[in-house]
Amino acid sequence: MARSKEELLAKLAEDVVEMDDEDIVEVAQEYVDAGYPAIEGMLDGLVKGMSKAGELFDAEEYFVTDVLLCSDAMYAGIDILKPHLPKDNSGKTAPKAVIGVVEGDTHDIGKNLVKILMDTNGFEMYDLGRDVPLEKFVDKAEEVGADIIAMSTLMTTTMGGMKTVIDMLNERGIRDKYKVMVGGSPISKKFADEIGADIYTANAVEAAAAAKAAVGR
């Protein structure tokens, strides 16, 4: 008997928590074969499971190695779901975005999800990775002619790096060339406004939509 969407979402989340990178492939395939929305599979299944893994880590029930194995399972699921995300077929020249986790922070799961969703929404993505030296955001944006500079962090201690990047843009006289997008759990609309960012959203789906709107797509 076929499993319901809710059952499959719960199983996707469970497989992430249980670090089962083999079963999750089968469950994700069953999910897409049933015609359920891939984006919901990511957010309500995989990301939900990863959030639970993060809670277990914070409670000192999981270690760093456990969280890494959980993320391996999550990405195995993403590999199945990603081709089924709706794509932008507008035919316009792809806007470009530089994305990365600011210097001092190595948490990149949220950044990776935003990258995937922006990619499927028609952006040409330049992923700088995690723990990115602040000047690299500016240099790479200049090198590739980016439209958006997207920065994320999950740590309050590295939030100030986002303002530093915007200050660099101002100092070079190129601030108006870019839309600056910031995000991550400690980031708020108030903080984004205070540092002069252009785009702030609370989750990855909103980030992709806001990025499209910012470049007139």
C-alpha positions as CSV (number, residue, x, y, z in Angstrom):
1,M,0.0,0.0,0.0
2,A,1.4,3.4,-1.1
3,R,2.5,5.7,1.7
4,S,0.9,9.1,2.1
5,K,2.8,12.3,1.6
6,E,2.8,12.9,5.4
7,E,4.2,9.4,6.0
8,L,7.0,9.9,3.4
9,L,7.9,13.4,4.8
10,A,8.1,11.9,8.3
11,K,10.3,9.1,6.9
12,L,12.6,11.5,5.1
13,A,13.1,13.5,8.3
14,E,13.6,10.2,10.3
15,D,16.2,9.0,7.8
16,V,18.2,12.2,8.2
17,V,18.2,11.9,12.0
18,E,19.1,8.2,11.7
19,M,21.9,9.0,9.2
20,D,20.5,6.5,6.8
21,D,21.9,7.7,3.4
22,E,20.7,4.5,1.6
23,D,17.1,4.2,2.7
24,I,16.6,8.0,2.2
25,V,17.3,7.6,-1.5
26,E,14.5,5.0,-1.9
27,V,12.1,7.1,0.2
28,A,12.9,10.2,-1.8
29,Q,12.4,8.3,-5.1
30,E,9.1,7.0,-3.8
31,Y,8.1,10.5,-2.9
32,V,8.8,12.0,-6.3
33,D,7.3,9.0,-8.1
34,A,4.1,9.7,-6.2
35,G,4.1,13.1,-7.7
36,Y,4.5,15.1,-4.5
37,P,6.1,18.5,-4.6
38,A,9.9,18.3,-4.4
39,I,10.2,21.6,-2.5
40,E,8.0,20.2,0.3
41,G,10.1,17.1,0.4
42,M,13.1,19.3,1.0
43,L,11.7,21.7,3.6
44,D,9.2,19.5,5.4
45,G,11.2,16.3,5.2
46,L,15.0,16.7,4.8
47,V,15.4,20.2,6.4
48,K,13.1,19.3,9.2
49,G,15.2,16.2,9.9
50,M,18.4,18.3,9.8
51,S,16.9,20.7,12.3
52,K,16.1,17.9,14.7
53,A,19.7,16.7,14.3
54,G,20.9,20.2,15.2
55,E,18.7,20.1,18.3
56,L,20.2,16.8,19.3
57,F,23.7,18.3,18.9
58,D,22.8,21.3,21.0
59,A,21.5,18.9,23.7
60,E,24.9,17.1,23.5
61,E,23.2,13.9,22.4
62,Y,24.9,14.0,19.0
63,F,28.5,14.8,18.2
64,V,29.9,16.7,15.2
65,T,30.5,13.4,13.4
66,D,26.9,12.5,13.8
67,V,25.7,15.8,12.4
68,L,28.0,15.4,9.4
69,L,26.5,11.9,8.8
70,C,23.0,13.4,9.1
71,S,24.0,16.0,6.5
72,D,25.3,13.3,4.2
73,A,21.9,11.6,4.4
74,M,20.1,14.9,3.7
75,Y,22.2,15.6,0.6
76,A,21.6,12.1,-0.7
77,G,17.9,13.0,-0.5
78,I,18.4,16.4,-2.1
79,D,20.2,14.7,-5.1
80,I,16.9,12.8,-5.8
81,L,14.6,15.7,-5.2
82,K,16.5,18.5,-6.9
83,P,15.9,17.6,-10.5
84,H,12.1,17.8,-9.7
85,L,12.1,21.3,-8.5
86,P,10.3,23.7,-10.8
87,K,12.7,25.5,-13.1
88,D,12.7,29.0,-14.5
89,N,12.2,28.8,-18.3
90,S,11.7,32.5,-19.0
91,G,14.6,32.5,-21.5
92,K,16.1,35.7,-20.1
93,T,19.8,36.0,-19.5
94,A,20.5,34.4,-16.1
95,P,21.2,36.8,-13.3
96,K,24.4,36.1,-11.3
97,A,24.8,35.7,-7.6
98,V,27.8,35.1,-5.3
99,I,26.9,33.2,-2.2
100,G,28.8,32.1,0.9
101,V,29.0,31.7,4.7
102,V,30.8,34.6,6.3
103,E,34.3,34.3,7.8
104,G,34.4,32.5,11.1
105,D,31.3,30.3,10.4
106,T,31.3,26.8,8.9
107,H,27.5,26.1,9.0
108,D,26.5,25.8,5.4
109,I,23.3,23.7,5.2
110,G,21.0,26.7,4.9
111,K,23.4,28.4,2.4
112,N,23.4,25.2,0.3
113,L,19.6,25.0,0.2
114,V,19.3,28.7,-0.8
115,K,21.9,28.0,-3.6
116,I,19.9,25.0,-4.9
117,L,16.7,27.0,-5.0
118,M,18.2,30.0,-6.6
119,D,19.9,27.8,-9.1
120,T,16.6,26.2,-10.1
121,N,15.1,29.6,-10.2
122,G,17.4,30.6,-13.0
123,F,20.4,32.1,-11.3
124,E,24.0,31.5,-12.3
125,M,25.4,30.7,-8.8
126,Y,29.0,31.2,-7.6
127,D,29.4,29.4,-4.4
128,L,32.3,30.6,-2.2
129,G,31.6,27.9,0.4
130,R,31.9,28.5,4.1
131,D,34.3,30.5,6.4
132,V,34.7,32.9,3.4
133,P,37.2,35.8,3.9
134,L,35.0,38.9,3.7
135,E,36.9,40.6,0.9
136,K,36.4,37.6,-1.3
137,F,32.6,38.3,-1.5
138,V,33.5,41.7,-3.1
139,D,36.3,40.5,-5.3
140,K,34.3,37.6,-6.7
141,A,31.2,39.8,-7.3
142,E,33.4,42.2,-9.3
143,E,35.1,39.3,-11.2
144,V,31.9,37.7,-12.4
145,G,29.7,40.8,-12.7
146,A,27.3,39.5,-10.1
147,D,23.8,41.0,-9.5
148,I,23.5,39.7,-5.9
149,I,25.9,39.1,-3.0
150,A,24.3,36.6,-0.6
151,M,25.8,36.0,2.8
152,S,24.7,33.7,5.6
153,T,25.7,32.9,9.2
154,L,24.3,30.9,12.0
155,M,26.6,32.5,14.6
156,T,26.0,35.8,16.4
157,T,29.7,36.3,16.6
158,T,30.1,36.5,12.8
159,M,27.1,38.7,12.0
160,G,29.2,41.8,11.9
161,G,31.1,40.5,8.9
162,M,28.0,41.2,6.8
163,K,28.2,44.9,7.6
164,T,32.0,44.8,6.9
165,V,31.3,43.6,3.4
166,I,28.7,46.3,2.8
167,D,31.2,48.9,4.2
168,M,33.8,47.5,1.7
169,L,31.3,48.0,-1.2
170,N,30.7,51.6,0.0
171,E,34.5,52.3,0.3
172,R,35.1,51.1,-3.2
173,G,32.2,53.2,-4.6
174,I,30.4,50.1,-6.0
175,R,27.6,49.6,-3.5
176,D,24.9,50.5,-6.0
177,K,26.0,47.7,-8.4
178,Y,24.8,45.0,-6.1
179,K,21.8,43.8,-4.2
180,V,23.0,42.4,-0.8
181,M,21.1,39.5,0.6
182,V,21.6,38.3,4.2
183,G,20.1,35.4,6.1
184,G,20.6,32.8,8.9
185,S,18.9,32.0,12.2
186,P,20.3,35.0,14.2
187,I,19.6,37.5,11.4
188,S,16.5,39.6,11.7
189,K,14.8,42.2,9.4
190,K,15.9,44.8,12.0
191,F,19.6,43.8,11.7
192,A,19.4,43.7,7.9
193,D,18.0,47.2,7.8
194,E,20.6,48.5,10.3
195,I,23.5,47.3,8.2
196,G,22.0,48.5,4.9
197,A,21.2,45.1,3.3
198,D,18.7,45.0,0.5
199,I,17.2,41.6,1.0
200,Y,16.3,39.7,4.1
201,T,14.1,36.6,4.3
202,A,13.4,34.1,7.0
203,N,13.7,30.9,4.9
204,A,15.3,29.5,1.8
205,V,12.1,29.5,-0.3
206,E,11.4,33.2,0.4
207,A,15.1,33.9,-0.3
208,A,14.9,32.6,-3.8
209,A,11.7,34.4,-4.5
210,A,13.0,37.7,-3.1
211,A,16.2,37.4,-5.1
212,K,14.2,37.0,-8.3
213,A,12.1,40.0,-7.4
214,A,15.2,42.1,-6.6
215,V,16.6,41.5,-10.1
216,G,13.3,42.1,-11.8
217,R,12.6,38.5,-12.7
